[in-house]
Amino acid sequence: MLSAKSLFQEILDNDESFRLFCSIAASGESQGGWENARIAALVPDSERHLAPKITRHGADEDKHGRIFNALLKKRDLQPVDVPPETDYTMLLERHGIGLAHEKLKADQPLTVRDVITYLAHSRVTEQRAAEQMAMLLKHFADHPDLGRAVRMISADEDNHLAYSHEELLHYAAAGHAPYIRRTLRECAHAEIRVHRDVSLAVMARMGRILGWSRARSALLAAGIHAVYAAERAAGWRRMVTLRTPERRDALGGPATAAPEVA
């Protein structure tokens, strides 16, 4: 039976597939930590009130990267190089989503529109992250090795999503609604394409590691294409709506420590 739980359990039970999974996850989270740290450093003076929250966002992402590396260490595994076709973060940047690394590596202050672009990128990608972690939380919250990590990361992703909603709503009320709507839509459409491509690449790699049959690999690929078709038709809309979050000021405090890497 092909279910999300059985598929991930198979990946979890094999050292090589687990090593690839954690390496991809750790790399993406660490990259997100760097990006947020640079954005916090370059926020324009008029938006400096956001810098502590952006810093907290980056610290959370760094923590997630350390957690995935700690999961590898616990099984005496070393990270592997991330195949370029599975690098979600870098592929989004190549599609022009979010702020270009050239801009973040410079020492010029960002503009208000740059900050909004960052928040729109976060709104879309954190939706994906929150959904993926909710799935893992549903099936593996009580797992002896993975459970604590899943619970902590899922809570953080929910906070990041709430924060991006709240800040974008503030900017919309300040007169930036047309730009926010346009940017969210562009980001969502690009993200669902990148997510499809990365999912296909990751499943192809996992299939080779785990020795899946052609029929099983084809079935999984068909499922990924079906999800993409549904998201392209209407599912992308969940990524662009804005609502006042239940938890306000979700990133208003310091980042929580990660007991898994203590």
N, C-alpha and C positions, 0 to 999 in steps of 0.2 A: 504494500500500500504506500503510495506516495503522498505523504503529508508533510507539513512544515516541520513537525516535531520529529518524525522518523528520519527525514532528510538531515536535519541538523544533528540528530543523535548519531547518525552514521559518520558525519564529519567530525564530531566530537570524539568518537571512539578510536579514530585512527590518528596516530601521531603526525603523519605527514600532512593530512588534510587539515588537522587542527592547527598545525604550525603555519600553514598558508593562511588560514582564516584569521588567526591572531595577528600575523604579520601585516596583513592588509589593513585590519582594523587599527592596529597601533600606529601604522604609518599615517593613515588618514587623520586620526585624532591628533597626532603630534603636529601635522601640517596645519590643522585648524588652530592649534594653540599658538603657533608662530604667527599666523595671519592675524589673529585677534590681538596679540601683543603689539604687533606693528600698527594696527589700526588704532589701538588705544594711545600709542605714542604720537600718532599723527592727527588725532582729532582736532579740528579747528577750535580756537579759543571760545567761540560762541557755543560750542557743544561739549565743553570740557566736563560738564556734569555727567556725561555718559561714560567717560573714561574708566571710572572704577567698575562699572558694570561690564564693559567690554573686557577689561582686565580679568574680571571674575570668570567671564565666559571662556577666555583663553586658558585660565588656570584649570578650569574643569576639563577642557579638552586635553591639556597636558596630562592631567591625572588619569584620564581614560587610557591614554597611550601607555602610561606606566602600568596600569592595571592589566592590560592585555599582554604586555611584556612579562609581568609577574606571573600570569597564568602559564606562559611558556616556560618560565624558569621553574615553576613548581613541578613540571613534568620533565625537567632536564632537557628542554628543547631550546634551540637557538632560532632567532628570527631568520627568515629568508628574504632575499630581495623581492620587492613587490613587482610583479610583471606590469609593464606600462599599460597594457590594455585593461588591467583591473584597478588602476589608480583613479578612483572616483573624483577625488579632490582636484587632481591635476587636469583631468579631462574636462571638468566643469570650467576651469580657468581657460583652457584652450578654446572652449566654446564661447568665451567672452562673458561668463557668468561670474558675478562678484567683482572684486577689485583685482586688477592685474598685479602680479608680483613685482613688475617693474615699478609700478606706482608705490607699492608698499616698501620697496627697498630704497626708494629715494627719501630725502629728508624734507620734502615739501609738505606743508600741511594739507590735509584733505579738505574738500568742500562739503557743504551741507548735503549736496546731492550724492557725493561719495558715501557719506554716512548712511543715507537712505538706501543707496544701492547695497551696501553691506547688510543692512537690516532686512531688506527684501530677500537677498540671498539666504540669510539665516532663516527667515520665515519659511522658505520653501524647503531647504535642506534639513532643517530641524524637524519639519513635519515627517519627512522620510525617516529620520533617525528615531524619532519618538515612536513611530509605528513599528519599526523593526525591533526596537527594544521592548515594546509592549508585547510583541509576539514571543520574544525570548522569555520575558517575565511570566507570561501565561504558562509556558511549558517547563521552564527551568528555574523558577524562583527558589525552589527547595533543593536544587542540585548541590551536592556536597562541595564541589570545586567551583562551579560557575555561579551559584546562586547569589552570593554576596556581591559579586561584580555586577551581575545583571540588575539587581535591585538598586544599587547605587547609580549606575550609569543611566538607567531608565528614569530615575527621579531627576537627575541633572538634565536630561534631554527635555523632559516636560517643563522644567524651569526655563530652559533656553527658548523653547517655543512660546511660552507665556510672555517672556521678556520681549521677543521680537514682535508679537502681536501688540503689546502695550505701547512700545515705542513708536511703531508705525502708525498706530492710531493717533498718537500725539502729533506726529508730523502731518498726518492727513487733516487734522483739525486746524493746523497752522497754515493750510493752503497748498499742501503738496500732494493732494489726493490723486490728480491726474497722472503725475509722474510715478507715484507708488503703484497705481493700477497697471500702468504700462510695464513697469519693471518687473512686477510680480508675475505678470502673464508671460513675458519673455523668459524669465528665469524658470518658471514651471514647465514650459514646453521644452526647454533645453534639458532640464533635469530629468524628465521622464525618458528622453532619448538616451542620455548618458547612463541612467540607471538600467535601462534595458541592455545596453551594450556591455556594461560592466557585469551585470548578472549573467549574461551569456558567456562572457569570458571566464568568470569565476567558476561557473558550473562546468565548463569544458575542462578547466584545469582539475577540478575536483573529480570529474568523471575519469580522467586519465589516472589520477592517483588511486581511486577506489575501484577501478576496473569495471565501470558501469558498461552495460551492453549498449549497442547502438540504439536499440529500441527505447531503452530507459533514457538515454541522453536526448534522443529526439523528442520524447514525451515532455521532459523538463524544459527543453528549448521552446516547444510549442506553448507550454504554460507561460513562460516568460513573455513570449510574443502576444499571448492573449491578454496578459495583464497590461502590456504596453498599449494594445488596441483599446482597452477599456479606459485607460488613463488619457489617451489621446482624444477619445470621444467626449468624455465628460469628467473623468476622475481627477483631472488636473485642477478642476475648480476648487477642490478641497484645500489646495495649496495656496490659493490666492485670496480667499475670504479672510476678513479681519473681524475679530470679536474681542470684547473685553474679557481678559482671562479671569478665571476664578481666583487665582493667586496673583495678587498685585505686588509689584516691586520684587519679582522673583529672584533677581540677581543683586539685590540691595545689600547683601552681607558678604562676608568672606567665604572663599571656597572651602568646602568640607574636606577633611583629610581622607585618605584612602587606606583603610586598614589592611587591604590586600597587599599593599606595597610597603607597609611600615617595617 
